[in-house]
Amino acid sequence: MWKHALDNRVRLTPRADESVDVSTSPHVFHPIEIFPGITEYFHNLTKRMLRDTLSAGDAADNTASTDLSKTQKTVASQSVASAYCVMFSGMSQEDRDSCTEILENLGGTVFSANQYAPACTHLVVAKLGCNEKLLTSMAAGKWIVHPGWVYESEKMRRFVDERKYEWGNPTCNDSISKEEAKIAAAAYYWRINRNRDFPAGPFQGITAELHLGDENDSFQRLLEAGGGEVVSPGSALDKSKTNLCIVENREIKKRQLSLYASKGLYCVPPVYLRNLNLAVGNKLQWSESVLPVFLPYLSSMPFTSS
């Protein structure tokens, strides 16, 4: 039985020297003879399926490309916003509003608060003066530029190089007073030095207790922006690292100056921080900057370095 089946299978298989005429062979299926037009139908169907597949692929690619473009634009917008965070000082409200509109149209961020914001990158100043925003921005090494930077950026439709408009920069040839030149030089000095590998600020190494009444917060922002530290009032005598007590005139009588002196703390007026900020690297000695009423206590102080 198995042999008979095998013989039949062998006989149905052409030998190597035999040829089969596919046009007459009863074993070859000819769909075109049975269903006229079916070959063309399947050919067209295949073309339609291929076309639909390609169209779907193109649509997916376009959607992915659009999503990628939107993501890139969002990232770029966020990058610009974080790179250009601007505050104003010494400007009229009309000028502030005008500059705010320009900066925001360019993708920047504007801080309208009256006090220094650590996240700022630029301070636009029409006239130099020793206020909190300017002194704190200087101590932190921020860009200090005049309004021309904003208007030129509007003209070029992008944020332009700040150096031509930076107060104190050698490439900026604005005619200013002697006092303004001193402030401008310090602004440029700290911006350059605080953005180097070792960004020590003007108050590096200072740990202070503040007794300045309502201005405590303002001077704390200034000290910390310039690399200093502030301890809570009343704790300076318990902390060995504290080296300064910054006191305004109204607070002097409330303080035991002799006790501060015995602990090695120099009592200086708040103007000392302004002077140190403008000293551009020439460190002012604490012993030469103390309050006049503190002078008698210098001789009783333990040895400290300033």
Beta strands, then each sheet from edge to edge (+ up, - down):
strand 1: 85-89
strand 2: 109-110
strand 3: 122-125
strand 4: 143-145
strand 5: 207-211
strand 6: 229-231
strand 7: 244-247
strand 8: 266-268
sheet 1: 2+ 1+ 3+ 4+
sheet 2: 6+ 5+ 7+ 8+
end
